[in-house]
Amino acid sequence: MRVLLANTRQKVRSALRLLLAQKPEFQVVGEAADATGLLLAVERKQPDLLLLDWELPGLPAAYLLRLLRQERPSLKIIALSSRPEVRQAALQAGTDGFISKNEPPEKVLAAIYTVGQGK
């Protein structure tokens, strides 16, 4: 599965990349630190799964999500946030899943597998 990482913090992107590198079924195809970079990366890299920082700068998250769905309707999108209270808003906006940035790596992987398998 081709994965794109979109997070403002390089440290978070690196941690996610290291976590996914341990699993041969995942290939991190790119990274983005803002909405503009994300839209370009989705177009160029054609990922299957996006790990999206819900607070990514550049555009409101719900609007960005609509643009992503227009560009690549089959893209699976998991919102990430350090604020668990935004879970409902992210899911209502149309993400396929939500992960709190405070979750342990096993739970992050479990959520990625669940969404990646279309559940």
PDB file as gemmi writes it, atoms N, CA and C in Angstrom:
CRYST1    1.000    1.000    1.000  90.00  90.00  90.00 P 1                      
ATOM      1  N   MET A   1       0.840  -1.181   0.000  1.00  0.00           N  
ATOM      2  CA  MET A   1       0.000   0.000   0.000  1.00  0.00           C  
ATOM      3  C   MET A   1       0.885   1.245   0.000  1.00  0.00           C  
ATOM      4  N   ARG A   2       0.583   2.144  -0.894  1.00  0.00           N  
ATOM      5  CA  ARG A   2       1.339   3.395  -1.036  1.00  0.00           C  
ATOM      6  C   ARG A   2       0.774   4.440  -0.071  1.00  0.00           C  
ATOM      7  N   VAL A   3       1.630   4.954   0.818  1.00  0.00           N  
ATOM      8  CA  VAL A   3       1.190   5.852   1.889  1.00  0.00           C  
ATOM      9  C   VAL A   3       1.860   7.216   1.733  1.00  0.00           C  
ATOM     10  N   LEU A   4       1.058   8.255   1.932  1.00  0.00           N  
ATOM     11  CA  LEU A   4       1.553   9.630   1.942  1.00  0.00           C  
ATOM     12  C   LEU A   4       1.374  10.184   3.350  1.00  0.00           C  
ATOM     13  N   LEU A   5       2.398  10.861   3.857  1.00  0.00           N  
ATOM     14  CA  LEU A   5       2.369  11.433   5.200  1.00  0.00           C  
ATOM     15  C   LEU A   5       2.232  12.942   5.106  1.00  0.00           C  
ATOM     16  N   ALA A   6       1.213  13.502   5.738  1.00  0.00           N  
ATOM     17  CA  ALA A   6       1.004  14.953   5.733  1.00  0.00           C  
ATOM     18  C   ALA A   6       0.913  15.439   7.168  1.00  0.00           C  
ATOM     19  N   ASN A   7       1.981  16.082   7.614  1.00  0.00           N  
ATOM     20  CA  ASN A   7       2.033  16.586   8.978  1.00  0.00           C  
ATOM     21  C   ASN A   7       2.972  17.777   9.007  1.00  0.00           C  
ATOM     22  N   THR A   8       2.639  18.769   9.806  1.00  0.00           N  
ATOM     23  CA  THR A   8       3.472  19.970   9.890  1.00  0.00           C  
ATOM     24  C   THR A   8       4.828  19.676  10.521  1.00  0.00           C  
ATOM     25  N   ARG A   9       4.866  18.708  11.400  1.00  0.00           N  
ATOM     26  CA  ARG A   9       6.090  18.438  12.158  1.00  0.00           C  
ATOM     27  C   ARG A   9       6.908  17.316  11.521  1.00  0.00           C  
ATOM     28  N   GLN A  10       8.138  17.631  11.192  1.00  0.00           N  
ATOM     29  CA  GLN A  10       9.059  16.655  10.614  1.00  0.00           C  
ATOM     30  C   GLN A  10       9.248  15.460  11.545  1.00  0.00           C  
ATOM     31  N   LYS A  11       9.279  15.722  12.846  1.00  0.00           N  
ATOM     32  CA  LYS A  11       9.479  14.660  13.829  1.00  0.00           C  
ATOM     33  C   LYS A  11       8.349  13.623  13.763  1.00  0.00           C  
ATOM     34  N   VAL A  12       7.122  14.095  13.597  1.00  0.00           N  
ATOM     35  CA  VAL A  12       5.971  13.184  13.500  1.00  0.00           C  
ATOM     36  C   VAL A  12       6.050  12.396  12.191  1.00  0.00           C  
ATOM     37  N   ARG A  13       6.361  13.071  11.095  1.00  0.00           N  
ATOM     38  CA  ARG A  13       6.492  12.370   9.806  1.00  0.00           C  
ATOM     39  C   ARG A  13       7.581  11.303   9.875  1.00  0.00           C  
ATOM     40  N   SER A  14       8.692  11.621  10.503  1.00  0.00           N  
ATOM     41  CA  SER A  14       9.785  10.652  10.626  1.00  0.00           C  
ATOM     42  C   SER A  14       9.374   9.443  11.460  1.00  0.00           C  
ATOM     43  N   ALA A  15       8.680   9.695  12.550  1.00  0.00           N  
ATOM     44  CA  ALA A  15       8.220   8.592  13.403  1.00  0.00           C  
ATOM     45  C   ALA A  15       7.251   7.689  12.643  1.00  0.00           C  
ATOM     46  N   LEU A  16       6.334   8.283  11.898  1.00  0.00           N  
ATOM     47  CA  LEU A  16       5.397   7.486  11.103  1.00  0.00           C  
ATOM     48  C   LEU A  16       6.122   6.701  10.013  1.00  0.00           C  
ATOM     49  N   ARG A  17       7.084   7.340   9.376  1.00  0.00           N  
ATOM     50  CA  ARG A  17       7.864   6.670   8.328  1.00  0.00           C  
ATOM     51  C   ARG A  17       8.599   5.463   8.918  1.00  0.00           C  
ATOM     52  N   LEU A  18       9.231   5.633  10.074  1.00  0.00           N  
ATOM     53  CA  LEU A  18       9.940   4.522  10.724  1.00  0.00           C  
ATOM     54  C   LEU A  18       8.991   3.397  11.102  1.00  0.00           C  
ATOM     55  N   LEU A  19       7.832   3.746  11.615  1.00  0.00           N  
ATOM     56  CA  LEU A  19       6.837   2.744  11.992  1.00  0.00           C  
ATOM     57  C   LEU A  19       6.389   1.938  10.778  1.00  0.00           C  
ATOM     58  N   LEU A  20       6.085   2.617   9.697  1.00  0.00           N  
ATOM     59  CA  LEU A  20       5.600   1.942   8.492  1.00  0.00           C  
ATOM     60  C   LEU A  20       6.704   1.169   7.769  1.00  0.00           C  
ATOM     61  N   ALA A  21       7.944   1.609   7.904  1.00  0.00           N  
ATOM     62  CA  ALA A  21       9.065   0.931   7.247  1.00  0.00           C  
ATOM     63  C   ALA A  21       9.261  -0.485   7.785  1.00  0.00           C  
ATOM     64  N   GLN A  22       8.747  -0.761   8.967  1.00  0.00           N  
ATOM     65  CA  GLN A  22       8.866  -2.090   9.574  1.00  0.00           C  
ATOM     66  C   GLN A  22       7.912  -3.092   8.941  1.00  0.00           C  
ATOM     67  N   LYS A  23       6.984  -2.612   8.153  1.00  0.00           N  
ATOM     68  CA  LYS A  23       5.968  -3.474   7.547  1.00  0.00           C  
ATOM     69  C   LYS A  23       6.134  -3.449   6.033  1.00  0.00           C  
ATOM     70  N   PRO A  24       6.466  -4.588   5.432  1.00  0.00           N  
ATOM     71  CA  PRO A  24       6.745  -4.605   3.984  1.00  0.00           C  
ATOM     72  C   PRO A  24       5.541  -4.257   3.111  1.00  0.00           C  
ATOM     73  N   GLU A  25       4.325  -4.357   3.653  1.00  0.00           N  
ATOM     74  CA  GLU A  25       3.142  -4.052   2.856  1.00  0.00           C  
ATOM     75  C   GLU A  25       2.905  -2.545   2.681  1.00  0.00           C  
ATOM     76  N   PHE A  26       3.675  -1.738   3.402  1.00  0.00           N  
ATOM     77  CA  PHE A  26       3.533  -0.288   3.293  1.00  0.00           C  
ATOM     78  C   PHE A  26       4.760   0.318   2.629  1.00  0.00           C  
ATOM     79  N   GLN A  27       4.518   1.278   1.740  1.00  0.00           N  
ATOM     80  CA  GLN A  27       5.591   2.018   1.093  1.00  0.00           C  
ATOM     81  C   GLN A  27       5.256   3.500   1.227  1.00  0.00           C  
ATOM     82  N   VAL A  28       6.063   4.234   1.985  1.00  0.00           N  
ATOM     83  CA  VAL A  28       5.856   5.675   2.108  1.00  0.00           C  
ATOM     84  C   VAL A  28       6.368   6.320   0.822  1.00  0.00           C  
ATOM     85  N   VAL A  29       5.432   6.918   0.067  1.00  0.00           N  
ATOM     86  CA  VAL A  29       5.772   7.473  -1.250  1.00  0.00           C  
ATOM     87  C   VAL A  29       6.028   8.974  -1.221  1.00  0.00           C  
ATOM     88  N   GLY A  30       5.730   9.627  -0.104  1.00  0.00           N  
ATOM     89  CA  GLY A  30       5.963  11.053  -0.031  1.00  0.00           C  
ATOM     90  C   GLY A  30       5.523  11.651   1.281  1.00  0.00           C  
ATOM     91  N   GLU A  31       5.880  12.919   1.452  1.00  0.00           N  
ATOM     92  CA  GLU A  31       5.544  13.675   2.657  1.00  0.00           C  
ATOM     93  C   GLU A  31       5.133  15.086   2.260  1.00  0.00           C  
ATOM     94  N   ALA A  32       4.315  15.695   3.102  1.00  0.00           N  
ATOM     95  CA  ALA A  32       3.909  17.085   2.891  1.00  0.00           C  
ATOM     96  C   ALA A  32       3.781  17.765   4.251  1.00  0.00           C  
ATOM     97  N   ALA A  33       4.117  19.064   4.283  1.00  0.00           N  
ATOM     98  CA  ALA A  33       4.055  19.830   5.527  1.00  0.00           C  
ATOM     99  C   ALA A  33       2.946  20.878   5.519  1.00  0.00           C  
ATOM    100  N   ASP A  34       2.267  21.046   4.372  1.00  0.00           N  
ATOM    101  CA  ASP A  34       1.163  22.004   4.293  1.00  0.00           C  
ATOM    102  C   ASP A  34       0.182  21.556   3.210  1.00  0.00           C  
ATOM    103  N   ALA A  35      -0.941  22.252   3.116  1.00  0.00           N  
ATOM    104  CA  ALA A  35      -2.015  21.852   2.201  1.00  0.00           C  
ATOM    105  C   ALA A  35      -1.578  21.904   0.738  1.00  0.00           C  
ATOM    106  N   THR A  36      -0.841  22.924   0.344  1.00  0.00           N  
ATOM    107  CA  THR A  36      -0.395  23.031  -1.044  1.00  0.00           C  
ATOM    108  C   THR A  36       0.514  21.868  -1.413  1.00  0.00           C  
ATOM    109  N   GLY A  37       1.478  21.593  -0.559  1.00  0.00           N  
ATOM    110  CA  GLY A  37       2.379  20.466  -0.790  1.00  0.00           C  
ATOM    111  C   GLY A  37       1.636  19.146  -0.823  1.00  0.00           C  
ATOM    112  N   LEU A  38       0.614  19.030  -0.003  1.00  0.00           N  
ATOM    113  CA  LEU A  38      -0.184  17.803   0.038  1.00  0.00           C  
ATOM    114  C   LEU A  38      -0.923  17.590  -1.277  1.00  0.00           C  
ATOM    115  N   LEU A  39      -1.588  18.619  -1.764  1.00  0.00           N  
ATOM    116  CA  LEU A  39      -2.338  18.485  -3.014  1.00  0.00           C  
ATOM    117  C   LEU A  39      -1.414  18.118  -4.182  1.00  0.00           C  
ATOM    118  N   LEU A  40      -0.236  18.721  -4.227  1.00  0.00           N  
ATOM    119  CA  LEU A  40       0.743  18.388  -5.270  1.00  0.00           C  
ATOM    120  C   LEU A  40       1.233  16.947  -5.119  1.00  0.00           C  
ATOM    121  N   ALA A  41       1.506  16.528  -3.893  1.00  0.00           N  
ATOM    122  CA  ALA A  41       2.012  15.174  -3.658  1.00  0.00           C  
ATOM    123  C   ALA A  41       0.968  14.119  -4.007  1.00  0.00           C  
ATOM    124  N   VAL A  42      -0.290  14.386  -3.706  1.00  0.00           N  
ATOM    125  CA  VAL A  42      -1.349  13.430  -4.043  1.00  0.00           C  
ATOM    126  C   VAL A  42      -1.427  13.268  -5.558  1.00  0.00           C  
ATOM    127  N   GLU A  43      -1.344  14.379  -6.267  1.00  0.00           N  
ATOM    128  CA  GLU A  43      -1.401  14.335  -7.730  1.00  0.00           C  
ATOM    129  C   GLU A  43      -0.205  13.575  -8.311  1.00  0.00           C  
ATOM    130  N   ARG A  44       0.974  13.848  -7.783  1.00  0.00           N  
ATOM    131  CA  ARG A  44       2.206  13.253  -8.335  1.00  0.00           C  
ATOM    132  C   ARG A  44       2.449  11.817  -7.891  1.00  0.00           C  
ATOM    133  N   LYS A  45       2.168  11.525  -6.639  1.00  0.00           N  
ATOM    134  CA  LYS A  45       2.551  10.227  -6.061  1.00  0.00           C  
ATOM    135  C   LYS A  45       1.444   9.178  -6.110  1.00  0.00           C  
ATOM    136  N   GLN A  46       0.198   9.596  -6.285  1.00  0.00           N  
ATOM    137  CA  GLN A  46      -0.941   8.675  -6.386  1.00  0.00           C  
ATOM    138  C   GLN A  46      -0.977   7.661  -5.234  1.00  0.00           C  
ATOM    139  N   PRO A  47      -1.027   8.144  -3.988  1.00  0.00           N  
ATOM    140  CA  PRO A  47      -1.036   7.221  -2.851  1.00  0.00           C  
ATOM    141  C   PRO A  47      -2.372   6.489  -2.720  1.00  0.00           C  
ATOM    142  N   ASP A  48      -2.343   5.378  -1.991  1.00  0.00           N  
ATOM    143  CA  ASP A  48      -3.559   4.630  -1.662  1.00  0.00           C  
ATOM    144  C   ASP A  48      -4.126   5.095  -0.328  1.00  0.00           C  
ATOM    145  N   LEU A  49      -3.232   5.561   0.546  1.00  0.00           N  
ATOM    146  CA  LEU A  49      -3.602   5.944   1.906  1.00  0.00           C  
ATOM    147  C   LEU A  49      -2.893   7.229   2.280  1.00  0.00           C  
ATOM    148  N   LEU A  50      -3.624   8.115   2.938  1.00  0.00           N  
ATOM    149  CA  LEU A  50      -3.079   9.385   3.408  1.00  0.00           C  
ATOM    150  C   LEU A  50      -3.241   9.470   4.914  1.00  0.00           C  
ATOM    151  N   LEU A  51      -2.139   9.749   5.605  1.00  0.00           N  
ATOM    152  CA  LEU A  51      -2.195  10.053   7.032  1.00  0.00           C  
ATOM    153  C   LEU A  51      -2.128  11.568   7.140  1.00  0.00           C  
ATOM    154  N   LEU A  52      -3.273  12.175   7.448  1.00  0.00           N  
ATOM    155  CA  LEU A  52      -3.477  13.624   7.358  1.00  0.00           C  
ATOM    156  C   LEU A  52      -3.550  14.290   8.724  1.00  0.00           C  
ATOM    157  N   ASP A  53      -2.616  15.189   8.990  1.00  0.00           N  
ATOM    158  CA  ASP A  53      -2.665  16.027  10.183  1.00  0.00           C  
ATOM    159  C   ASP A  53      -3.905  16.918  10.057  1.00  0.00           C  
ATOM    160  N   TRP A  54      -4.846  16.764  10.962  1.00  0.00           N  
ATOM    161  CA  TRP A  54      -6.109  17.504  10.880  1.00  0.00           C  
ATOM    162  C   TRP A  54      -5.895  19.002  11.012  1.00  0.00           C  
ATOM    163  N   GLU A  55      -4.773  19.410  11.565  1.00  0.00           N  
ATOM    164  CA  GLU A  55      -4.460  20.831  11.712  1.00  0.00           C  
ATOM    165  C   GLU A  55      -3.426  21.289  10.678  1.00  0.00           C  
ATOM    166  N   LEU A  56      -3.340  20.619   9.556  1.00  0.00           N  
ATOM    167  CA  LEU A  56      -2.373  20.965   8.514  1.00  0.00           C  
ATOM    168  C   LEU A  56      -2.626  22.399   8.032  1.00  0.00           C  
ATOM    169  N   PRO A  57      -1.585  23.243   8.003  1.00  0.00           N  
ATOM    170  CA  PRO A  57      -1.804  24.637   7.595  1.00  0.00           C  
ATOM    171  C   PRO A  57      -2.055  24.784   6.094  1.00  0.00           C  
ATOM    172  N   GLY A  58      -2.745  25.856   5.760  1.00  0.00           N  
ATOM    173  CA  GLY A  58      -2.956  26.204   4.353  1.00  0.00           C  
ATOM    174  C   GLY A  58      -4.414  26.280   3.962  1.00  0.00           C  
ATOM    175  N   LEU A  59      -5.211  25.330   4.415  1.00  0.00           N  
ATOM    176  CA  LEU A  59      -6.643  25.303   4.115  1.00  0.00           C  
ATOM    177  C   LEU A  59      -7.382  24.681   5.294  1.00  0.00           C  
ATOM    178  N   PRO A  60      -8.642  25.049   5.512  1.00  0.00           N  
ATOM    179  CA  PRO A  60      -9.420  24.367   6.541  1.00  0.00           C  
ATOM    180  C   PRO A  60      -9.510  22.865   6.210  1.00  0.00           C  
ATOM    181  N   ALA A  61      -9.406  22.036   7.215  1.00  0.00           N  
ATOM    182  CA  ALA A  61      -9.342  20.590   7.007  1.00  0.00           C  
ATOM    183  C   ALA A  61     -10.536  20.047   6.224  1.00  0.00           C  
ATOM    184  N   ALA A  62     -11.744  20.483   6.546  1.00  0.00           N  
ATOM    185  CA  ALA A  62     -12.920  19.959   5.843  1.00  0.00           C  
ATOM    186  C   ALA A  62     -12.892  20.328   4.353  1.00  0.00           C  
ATOM    187  N   TYR A  63     -12.443  21.529   4.043  1.00  0.00           N  
ATOM    188  CA  TYR A  63     -12.333  21.952   2.642  1.00  0.00           C  
ATOM    189  C   TYR A  63     -11.239  21.154   1.922  1.00  0.00           C  
ATOM    190  N   LEU A  64     -10.108  20.986   2.584  1.00  0.00           N  
ATOM    191  CA  LEU A  64      -9.014  20.202   2.028  1.00  0.00           C  
ATOM    192  C   LEU A  64      -9.473  18.773   1.737  1.00  0.00           C  
ATOM    193  N   LEU A  65     -10.253  18.227   2.631  1.00  0.00           N  
ATOM    194  CA  LEU A  65     -10.772  16.879   2.442  1.00  0.00           C  
ATOM    195  C   LEU A  65     -11.650  16.785   1.189  1.00  0.00           C  
ATOM    196  N   ARG A  66     -12.490  17.786   0.963  1.00  0.00           N  
ATOM    197  CA  ARG A  66     -13.328  17.800  -0.245  1.00  0.00           C  
ATOM    198  C   ARG A  66     -12.463  17.847  -1.505  1.00  0.00           C  
ATOM    199  N   LEU A  67     -11.418  18.666  -1.497  1.00  0.00           N  
ATOM    200  CA  LEU A  67     -10.516  18.736  -2.647  1.00  0.00           C  
ATOM    201  C   LEU A  67      -9.814  17.398  -2.886  1.00  0.00           C  
ATOM    202  N   LEU A  68      -9.391  16.763  -1.825  1.00  0.00           N  
ATOM    203  CA  LEU A  68      -8.722  15.467  -1.951  1.00  0.00           C  
ATOM    204  C   LEU A  68      -9.671  14.418  -2.523  1.00  0.00           C  
ATOM    205  N   ARG A  69     -10.914  14.435  -2.092  1.00  0.00           N  
ATOM    206  CA  ARG A  69     -11.905  13.465  -2.586  1.00  0.00           C  
ATOM    207  C   ARG A  69     -12.202  13.694  -4.069  1.00  0.00           C  
ATOM    208  N   GLN A  70     -12.202  14.962  -4.498  1.00  0.00           N  
ATOM    209  CA  GLN A  70     -12.408  15.254  -5.919  1.00  0.00           C  
ATOM    210  C   GLN A  70     -11.221  14.778  -6.742  1.00  0.00           C  
ATOM    211  N   GLU A  71     -10.021  15.011  -6.230  1.00  0.00           N  
ATOM    212  CA  GLU A  71      -8.787  14.658  -6.949  1.00  0.00           C  
ATOM    213  C   GLU A  71      -8.589  13.147  -7.034  1.00  0.00           C  
ATOM    214  N   ARG A  72      -8.867  12.471  -5.927  1.00  0.00           N  
ATOM    215  CA  ARG A  72      -8.588  11.032  -5.846  1.00  0.00           C  
ATOM    216  C   ARG A  72      -9.660  10.359  -4.987  1.00  0.00           C  
ATOM    217  N   PRO A  73     -10.815  10.046  -5.560  1.00  0.00           N  
ATOM    218  CA  PRO A  73     -11.935   9.498  -4.788  1.00  0.00           C  
ATOM    219  C   PRO A  73     -11.622   8.190  -4.059  1.00  0.00           C  
ATOM    220  N   SER A  74     -10.718   7.379  -4.582  1.00  0.00           N  
ATOM    221  CA  SER A  74     -10.426   6.092  -3.951  1.00  0.00           C  
ATOM    222  C   SER A  74      -9.435   6.196  -2.797  1.00  0.00           C  
ATOM    223  N   LEU A  75      -8.869   7.376  -2.572  1.00  0.00           N  
ATOM    224  CA  LEU A  75      -7.874   7.571  -1.519  1.00  0.00           C  
ATOM    225  C   LEU A  75      -8.485   7.331  -0.142  1.00  0.00           C  
ATOM    226  N   LYS A  76      -7.849   6.475   0.641  1.00  0.00           N  
ATOM    227  CA  LYS A  76      -8.244   6.257   2.038  1.00  0.00           C  
ATOM    228  C   LYS A  76      -7.541   7.336   2.852  1.00  0.00           C  
ATOM    229  N   ILE A  77      -8.296   7.991   3.740  1.00  0.00           N  
ATOM    230  CA  ILE A  77      -7.738   9.097   4.515  1.00  0.00           C  
ATOM    231  C   ILE A  77      -7.977   8.872   5.997  1.00  0.00           C  
ATOM    232  N   ILE A  78      -6.878   8.911   6.750  1.00  0.00           N  
ATOM    233  CA  ILE A  78      -6.953   8.824   8.204  1.00  0.00           C  
ATOM    234  C   ILE A  78      -6.491  10.166   8.761  1.00  0.00           C  
ATOM    235  N   ALA A  79      -7.344  10.794   9.558  1.00  0.00           N  
ATOM    236  CA  ALA A  79      -6.984  12.052  10.207  1.00  0.00           C  
ATOM    237  C   ALA A  79      -6.185  11.752  11.469  1.00  0.00           C  
ATOM    238  N   LEU A  80      -5.186  12.581  11.708  1.00  0.00           N  
ATOM    239  CA  LEU A  80      -4.379  12.493  12.922  1.00  0.00           C  
ATOM    240  C   LEU A  80      -4.475  13.813  13.664  1.00  0.00           C  
ATOM    241  N   SER A  81      -4.625  13.730  14.972  1.00  0.00           N  
ATOM    242  CA  SER A  81      -4.663  14.954  15.762  1.00  0.00           C  
ATOM    243  C   SER A  81      -4.258  14.653  17.194  1.00  0.00           C  
ATOM    244  N   SER A  82      -3.639  15.629  17.827  1.00  0.00           N  
ATOM    245  CA  SER A  82      -3.325  15.502  19.250  1.00  0.00           C  
ATOM    246  C   SER A  82      -4.530  15.926  20.085  1.00  0.00           C  
ATOM    247  N   ARG A  83      -5.599  16.352  19.417  1.00  0.00           N  
ATOM    248  CA  ARG A  83      -6.828  16.773  20.096  1.00  0.00           C  
ATOM    249  C   ARG A  83      -7.936  15.752  19.826  1.00  0.00           C  
ATOM    250  N   PRO A  84      -8.129  14.784  20.722  1.00  0.00           N  
ATOM    251  CA  PRO A  84      -9.133  13.735  20.496  1.00  0.00           C  
ATOM    252  C   PRO A  84     -10.550  14.281  20.290  1.00  0.00           C  
ATOM    253  N   GLU A  85     -10.817  15.479  20.750  1.00  0.00           N  
ATOM    254  CA  GLU A  85     -12.153  16.051  20.606  1.00  0.00           C  
ATOM    255  C   GLU A  85     -12.513  16.375  19.157  1.00  0.00           C  
ATOM    256  N   VAL A  86     -11.544  16.391  18.248  1.00  0.00           N  
ATOM    257  CA  VAL A  86     -11.864  16.652  16.841  1.00  0.00           C  
ATOM    258  C   VAL A  86     -12.211  15.372  16.068  1.00  0.00           C  
ATOM    259  N   ARG A  87     -12.157  14.233  16.745  1.00  0.00           N  
ATOM    260  CA  ARG A  87     -12.463  12.945  16.100  1.00  0.00           C  
ATOM    261  C   ARG A  87     -13.790  12.987  15.357  1.00  0.00           C  
ATOM    262  N   GLN A  88     -14.837  13.412  16.036  1.00  0.00           N  
ATOM    263  CA  GLN A  88     -16.171  13.419  15.427  1.00  0.00           C  
ATOM    264  C   GLN A  88     -16.235  14.326  14.210  1.00  0.00           C  
ATOM    265  N   ALA A  89     -15.641  15.504  14.311  1.00  0.00           N  
ATOM    266  CA  ALA A  89     -15.645  16.440  13.175  1.00  0.00           C  
ATOM    267  C   ALA A  89     -14.907  15.840  11.984  1.00  0.00           C  
ATOM    268  N   ALA A  90     -13.784  15.187  12.239  1.00  0.00           N  
ATOM    269  CA  ALA A  90     -13.009  14.579  11.153  1.00  0.00           C  
ATOM    270  C   ALA A  90     -13.800  13.464  10.478  1.00  0.00           C  
ATOM    271  N   LEU A  91     -14.433  12.626  11.264  1.00  0.00           N  
ATOM    272  CA  LEU A  91     -15.216  11.526  10.696  1.00  0.00           C  
ATOM    273  C   LEU A  91     -16.441  12.048   9.951  1.00  0.00           C  
ATOM    274  N   GLN A  92     -17.098  13.072  10.497  1.00  0.00           N  
ATOM    275  CA  GLN A  92     -18.263  13.645   9.823  1.00  0.00           C  
ATOM    276  C   GLN A  92     -17.867  14.349   8.526  1.00  0.00           C  
ATOM    277  N   ALA A  93     -16.654  14.862   8.468  1.00  0.00           N  
ATOM    278  CA  ALA A  93     -16.183  15.533   7.251  1.00  0.00           C  
ATOM    279  C   ALA A  93     -15.846  14.524   6.150  1.00  0.00           C  
ATOM    280  N   GLY A  94     -15.743  13.247   6.520  1.00  0.00           N  
ATOM    281  CA  GLY A  94     -15.531  12.229   5.500  1.00  0.00           C  
ATOM    282  C   GLY A  94     -14.226  11.466   5.550  1.00  0.00           C  
ATOM    283  N   THR A  95     -13.462  11.591   6.639  1.00  0.00           N  
ATOM    284  CA  THR A  95     -12.261  10.766   6.731  1.00  0.00           C  
ATOM    285  C   THR A  95     -12.686   9.310   6.942  1.00  0.00           C  
ATOM    286  N   ASP A  96     -11.796   8.404   6.614  1.00  0.00           N  
ATOM    287  CA  ASP A  96     -12.077   6.981   6.768  1.00  0.00           C  
ATOM    288  C   ASP A  96     -11.707   6.475   8.154  1.00  0.00           C  
ATOM    289  N   GLY A  97     -10.974   7.284   8.899  1.00  0.00           N  
ATOM    290  CA  GLY A  97     -10.568   6.896  10.244  1.00  0.00           C  
ATOM    291  C   GLY A  97      -9.931   8.067  10.960  1.00  0.00           C  
ATOM    292  N   PHE A  98      -9.668   7.859  12.238  1.00  0.00           N  
ATOM    293  CA  PHE A  98      -9.065   8.895  13.077  1.00  0.00           C  
ATOM    294  C   PHE A  98      -8.084   8.223  14.030  1.00  0.00           C  
ATOM    295  N   ILE A  99      -6.917   8.842  14.180  1.00  0.00           N  
ATOM    296  CA  ILE A  99      -5.921   8.361  15.125  1.00  0.00           C  
ATOM    297  C   ILE A  99      -5.470   9.534  15.989  1.00  0.00           C  
ATOM    298  N   SER A 100      -5.517   9.340  17.294  1.00  0.00           N  
ATOM    299  CA  SER A 100      -4.959  10.330  18.200  1.00  0.00           C  
ATOM    300  C   SER A 100      -3.440  10.195  18.148  1.00  0.00           C  
ATOM    301  N   LYS A 101      -2.749  11.316  18.101  1.00  0.00           N  
ATOM    302  CA  LYS A 101      -1.282  11.290  18.045  1.00  0.00           C  
ATOM    303  C   LYS A 101      -0.681  10.731  19.333  1.00  0.00           C  
ATOM    304  N   ASN A 102      -1.517  10.556  20.351  1.00  0.00           N  
ATOM    305  CA  ASN A 102      -1.040  10.023  21.620  1.00  0.00           C  
ATOM    306  C   ASN A 102      -1.139   8.501  21.693  1.00  0.00           C  
ATOM    307  N   GLU A 103      -1.677   7.879  20.664  1.00  0.00           N  
ATOM    308  CA  GLU A 103      -1.842   6.421  20.662  1.00  0.00           C  
ATOM    309  C   GLU A 103      -0.489   5.722  20.553  1.00  0.00           C  
ATOM    310  N   PRO A 104      -0.376   4.538  21.159  1.00  0.00           N  
ATOM    311  CA  PRO A 104       0.861   3.766  21.000  1.00  0.00           C  
ATOM    312  C   PRO A 104       0.969   3.223  19.571  1.00  0.00           C  
ATOM    313  N   PRO A 105       2.190   2.911  19.144  1.00  0.00           N  
ATOM    314  CA  PRO A 105       2.401   2.448  17.766  1.00  0.00           C  
ATOM    315  C   PRO A 105       1.510   1.277  17.342  1.00  0.00           C  
ATOM    316  N   GLU A 106       1.239   0.338  18.240  1.00  0.00           N  
ATOM    317  CA  GLU A 106       0.397  -0.814  17.881  1.00  0.00           C  
ATOM    318  C   GLU A 106      -1.000  -0.375  17.463  1.00  0.00           C  
ATOM    319  N   LYS A 107      -1.554   0.609  18.162  1.00  0.00           N  
ATOM    320  CA  LYS A 107      -2.896   1.095  17.825  1.00  0.00           C  
ATOM    321  C   LYS A 107      -2.885   1.887  16.518  1.00  0.00           C  
ATOM    322  N   VAL A 108      -1.811   2.611  16.273  1.00  0.00           N  
ATOM    323  CA  VAL A 108      -1.680   3.354  15.013  1.00  0.00           C  
ATOM    324  C   VAL A 108      -1.669   2.357  13.855  1.00  0.00           C  
ATOM    325  N   LEU A 109      -0.851   1.327  13.967  1.00  0.00           N  
ATOM    326  CA  LEU A 109      -0.795   0.310  12.917  1.00  0.00           C  
ATOM    327  C   LEU A 109      -2.123  -0.404  12.744  1.00  0.00           C  
ATOM    328  N   ALA A 110      -2.782  -0.721  13.847  1.00  0.00           N  
ATOM    329  CA  ALA A 110      -4.081  -1.407  13.764  1.00  0.00           C  
ATOM    330  C   ALA A 110      -5.093  -0.557  13.007  1.00  0.00           C  
ATOM    331  N   ALA A 111      -5.112   0.742  13.274  1.00  0.00           N  
ATOM    332  CA  ALA A 111      -6.041   1.640  12.576  1.00  0.00           C  
ATOM    333  C   ALA A 111      -5.695   1.729  11.092  1.00  0.00           C  
ATOM    334  N   ILE A 112      -4.421   1.770  10.779  1.00  0.00           N  
ATOM    335  CA  ILE A 112      -3.994   1.840   9.373  1.00  0.00           C  
ATOM    336  C   ILE A 112      -4.402   0.566   8.638  1.00  0.00           C  
ATOM    337  N   TYR A 113      -4.198  -0.575   9.270  1.00  0.00           N  
ATOM    338  CA  TYR A 113      -4.600  -1.848   8.644  1.00  0.00           C  
ATOM    339  C   TYR A 113      -6.112  -1.890   8.429  1.00  0.00           C  
ATOM    340  N   THR A 114      -6.873  -1.461   9.432  1.00  0.00           N  
ATOM    341  CA  THR A 114      -8.334  -1.489   9.336  1.00  0.00           C  
ATOM    342  C   THR A 114      -8.829  -0.641   8.176  1.00  0.00           C  
ATOM    343  N   VAL A 115      -8.361   0.593   8.094  1.00  0.00           N  
ATOM    344  CA  VAL A 115      -8.783   1.493   7.018  1.00  0.00           C  
ATOM    345  C   VAL A 115      -8.253   1.008   5.670  1.00  0.00           C  
ATOM    346  N   GLY A 116      -7.016   0.569   5.661  1.00  0.00           N  
ATOM    347  CA  GLY A 116      -6.418   0.088   4.420  1.00  0.00           C  
ATOM    348  C   GLY A 116      -7.166  -1.088   3.824  1.00  0.00           C  
ATOM    349  N   GLN A 117      -7.780  -1.891   4.680  1.00  0.00           N  
ATOM    350  CA  GLN A 117      -8.548  -3.042   4.208  1.00  0.00           C  
ATOM    351  C   GLN A 117     -10.013  -2.683   3.946  1.00  0.00           C  
ATOM    352  N   GLY A 118     -10.330  -1.398   4.056  1.00  0.00           N  
ATOM    353  CA  GLY A 118     -11.679  -0.940   3.736  1.00  0.00           C  
ATOM    354  C   GLY A 118     -12.715  -1.207   4.797  1.00  0.00           C  
ATOM    355  N   LYS A 119     -12.306  -1.366   6.030  1.00  0.00           N  
ATOM    356  CA  LYS A 119     -13.260  -1.651   7.110  1.00  0.00           C  
ATOM    357  C   LYS A 119     -13.597  -0.407   7.884  1.00  0.00           C  
TER     358      LYS A 119                                                      
END                                                                             
